[in-house]
Amino acid sequence: MNILWFSWKDAQHPQSGGAEVVKSEICRRLLNDGHSVAVLTAHYPGAKRNEIVDGVQIIRVGGKFSVYYHAWRFYKKNLKNWPDFVIDECNTIPFFSLLYSKKPGAVIIYQLARKVWFYQMFPPLSWIGYFIEPLYLRILKSKNVITICNSTKSELIDLGYIEKNISIIRMGSNCKPVESLDGIEKFPDPTLLYFGSIRPMKRPHHVLDAFKEAHKHLPSLKLIIAGSGSGKYYNKLLKDIANSHLSSSITMVDNATDDEKSLLMQRSHLIAVTSVKEGWGLIVTEAASQGTPAVVYDVSGLRDSVADNKSGLVVSENPVKLSKAILDILHDSATYEEYRNNAWQLSKDLTFDNCYRDFKKNLEL
């Protein structure tokens, strides 16, 4: 079967992220099953217009915003008779390829943006994005949809999507679970970890504020912020840390390697995730695989990646509430060990082999 995948970015893009990892892992397994795969995506400076990467044909047209128009033109001119199945990956904006392609297919929607518009764009574009997103997504409400969590499924149903047409596939992780929790040595002092990019929609300043509040009741508490960033938000966070009387209890780690990432996750006691929303919250699963439970905000994706009161705690979007959750877990060693073990066990099911099985089964490939 010839499978054409419309996507905003490919795995080689300098800004590629979790969605590109999922796509690459699924494409690799499609190839192993004998399918042919082409990805129609945006061009970026220095990239080839056409190349084969790990057996997948990568075709790059247009740019960051013009790719939608140029992908339509390229498809009509060169590809309309090639695919047997079309996948339209929606990264904020879908390609609407299922409207102009006569082939069977599905839309992949990892998450709805909505609130994220206010953190990633400036007015009035943020308001425009917020209000028009439900309008353009409703255009595809009769199509088959793939998503990765119940929260996004519920949001799509609220937009008028047909429930029976929405399939959920398990999220995958390349972070291999540790063989045993017994051999992991935690930091001497209770340590809270933030791991991710330093940008507004991730809200690491909420983690910092929660740490400051929790530190009043647990003076030995330490904080590690691992991630890179730039611009006004990043600089303000650095300034707030430098000016804090707790700066000696806070460690900044920039550009951690994969090995350093795994070690930080293993040795930290908790990971805190405070994003505005996520498709899943992969960092939660990765930390769980290394024996570290999570405290997260009650938002789409994060409430799905944490089993509340089982593998961690889910709290309302407030640093004070987050600090209380941190203290509740760390002050009860029995509960902590229970959460830690449950998180580790749950992570074992979240593999890309299982992700692909769900994908193949739901699309009947």
N, C-alpha and C positions, 0 to 999 in steps of 0.2 A: 504494500500500500504506500502511495506517495502522500506524505503529510507536510502541509505548508503551515508554518507557525509565524503569525504576525506578532512582532514584539518591538517595544520602544527601544530596548537595549539588548545587546548580545553579551555573552560572558566576558568578552575581551574589552568591553567598554570600560574606560577609566572610572566610571561611576556605577559599575555593576554592583548588585547587591543580592539579597536573598532570593528574589524572584528569578534572577539569572542562574543562580545555583540550582534551583528547582528545575528550571527549563533544561539546563545542561544534563542533569542526572536523568531526567525522563527521556531526553533525546538519545542519550547513550544507550539506554535500555531498549528504546524503539529500534535503533540500529541493530542491536544484538538479536532482536526478534525478526529481523529481515526486512523492516520497513525502510523506506528512503525518506529523509527529512531535510527540509530547507527552511531557513529562518530569514524572513524579510524584515529588516530592521533599519534603524537610523545610521547614517554615516557620521563619523566624527573625525577631527583632524588627525592625520597620520594613518588612518585605517585604509585597508584595501577595499575597493568597491565590491569585490567578489572573491571569495576564498573558501576553501574547505578546511574546517577545523574539527579534528577528531571524527571525521566522516560526515559531518553535517555541512551542507552548503549554506554559507552565510552571504546574503545579498544585502548591501547597504545602500540606501537611497535617501535623498533629502537630508534634513538635519533634525535637531532636537524637536522643533515644532512643525517643520514642513514634512516630516516623514509620513504623516497620515495621508497627505495629498499625493506625495510621490509614490507611496506604496500602492495606492489605488491605481495610479497611472501605470506603474510597472506591472502590476498584476494583470490589468486589462490587455496590455500590449504583449506580455511575454509568458504569463503563467496561468492564464484562465483555464487552459485545458490540461494542465499538469497534475494538480492535486486530486487525490481521492477523498481527502479530509482536510478541513481547514480549522485551525485553532487561532482565535483572536484573543490575545493577552491584553487585558485592560490594566494599564498602570496609570491610574487616574482617568485617562481618556481611552476608550476603545477605538479600534480601527474601523469598526462597523463593516468589516469585511464579509460578515455573514449576510449582509443586506445586498451586496453586489456580486457575491459568489453564488453560483448555483449548486455548489457542492455541500454535502453534509458537513457539520462542524459543531464547535462549541466555543463558548466564551469562558476564559479563565479570569475570575475576579478575586484577587487575593484579599482586597479590602476596599471599602469605600472611603474616599478622601474626606469629604465634608468638613469637619472641624480642622483638618490639617491645612486647608486652604489659608486659614488665618495665621498659621505659623510659618508657612513656606512662601506666601506671596504677600504683597503689600496692597493696601486699598488703592483703587476700588476693585482691582483684579481679584482680591480675596473674597469680597462680597459677591462678585459676579460668579466666581467658581462655586461658591457655596450654594447659590440659588439655582444655577443651571445644571449642576451635576445630576440631581434627581430627574430632570427633564430629559437629558440625553441618555441616561441609563435606561429610562423606561422604554426607549425605542427598541431595546433588545429583550424586553420582558418575556417574549414568547420563545426565546431561544434556549437551548440546552446550556447550562452553566455549571462550571466547576469552581469550587471554592475550598478553603482549608479550615474553616471553623464555623461553629453554629451561630456565632454572633453575626458574621457577615451574611449567612443564610437568612437569618431573621430580618436583617436590614433590607435584603433584596425582596423578601416576601412583602415587607411593608411598602415597597415601591411597586408592587403589583406583579412580581415574578411568580411563576407557577411552581409551587413547592415540589411537585413530583419531577420537575425538570432540573432541579438543583441537586448536584451531587457533591458530597464532601469527600475529599481525599486526605489521608493522613499526611501531616507535615513530615519531612525527612530531615535528618541531621547527619553531617559527616563527622561529628564529634563522637568518637567511639566511647561508649560507657566504660568506666573503669571496671576491672575484673572483680574488685572487692572494695568495700568501704573501710575495711579494717586497717589497711596499710596506709591510709591517707593521714598525713600530719597537718593539722590546722595551724594557723598562726597562733603564737602564744597568747595574744590578746584577741578578744572578739572583734571580728573584722567584717565590715560591710563593703560590698563591691558594687560599683557602677561600671558597666562595660558597654561601650557603644559610642557612636559619634556624638560630639558636643555641638548640638544644635537645638534650636527652640522647641521643635516638636517632640524631642526626646525628654525635655525638661530635667536635665541633670541637676539644676538648681533646687528642684524639689527634694532630691536625694540629699543634697548638701544641707538644706534647711531641716530635714528630718533627722539627719545625723547630729546637727547642733542641738536639737531638742532632746534626742535620746541620750546624748552625752551628759546632760545634766543629771541623769539618773544612773548612768553607767559610764563613769569617768575613764574606764580602761578601753572604751570603744574606739576603734580606728576605722578610717575610711580610705578606700582606694578608688580613685577615679581613673579608669583606663579608657582612653579614646583621644581622637584628634579632632581639630576643628580650626576655624578661622573666623575673622570678622568680629563685629560688635558683641555678639552674644558670648562667643568664646573668650574674648578679652575681658569681659565683665566678670565671668565666672572665675577666671584666673585672679583677677583683682580682689574679688570677694574672699577667695581662699587665702591669698597673701595677707589681707587685712584682718583675717579672723584670728581671735586669740587661740583658736584650735588648730592653726595651720601646721603645728608640729605633729598633729595626729592625723594629718591628711597627706596622702601620697598620690602624685600625679604620674601616670604611665602613658607615654605617647608611642603609638605605632608598635604595639606588642606583637611579637611573632606568634605563630600558632602554638608553639611549645610554651611560651610565656603565658598565653591566654589560658591554656589548660591548667597550668600550675597555679595561676591566680584563682581560677575557679575552684580548684581542689582545696587550696589552703584557706580561702575565705570562708566565713561561716554563713553568710547570707548574700544574695544578690538582690538589689532593688531595681525595679524597672518602672518608670513613671511616664512613659510615652503618652501622647494624646490619644493614640490608638495604634494598633499593629494588625498585620494580617494574621499573625500567629503569636509572635514573641519567641523567635527561635533562640535568642540568647538565654531564655528561661530553660528551655529544653537542654541546651548545651551545658549550662551550669548544673542542672539536675543530673546529667550523665556523669558529671565529675563529683557527685556527692554533695551538692550544695542546693538547699531549698531557696525559695524566692518569696519576697514580699512585693506585690504589684498593685497597680491601680485597677479599679473596676471599670475597664474599658474594653472595647472589642479587641479580640486577639489575646490580650493578657489574661482576661478572665477565663479564656479557653485553654491556655497553656498551663495554668495553675489549677489544680484541684483544691479548692478552698477548704481549709482546715484538714487537709490530707497531705498535700505536697508543698504547702506554703499557705500564705494568707493573702486574700484579696480585699483591698480597702478602698473607701471612697477617695476621690482626688483631693487630698489634703495632706500636707507634710506632717501635721500634728498626728493625724490618724496613722500615717505611715510610721512615724516614730514609735507610737504605741505598739504597733504590730511587731516592729523590730525588737522592742523590749519584751513583749509577750513571748516570743519564740526563744530569745536568748536566755531568759530567766528561768525557763522550764526545760531542763536538760532531757527529760524523758520525751516530751513533745517534740523537741528539736530533733532527736534521733529518729523518732517516728516519721516526721516530715522528710527528713533527709533520706531515709530508706525508701519511702514511698515515691519521692521524686525520682530517685535513681531507678527504681523498678519501672515506673511509667515511661521513662526515657528510652527504655530498651525496645519499645514497640514503635518508636518513631524513627524508622529507617527509610532510606530511599527505595529499598526493595519493596517495602510495604506501600509506600507512596505510589510507586509505579503499578503495583497490583491493583490498587484502588482506581487509579487513572485508567488502566486498561479495561478493567471490569465495567466501570461506569460508561465508558465510551464504546464498549464492545469491539475493541480493536483486536 
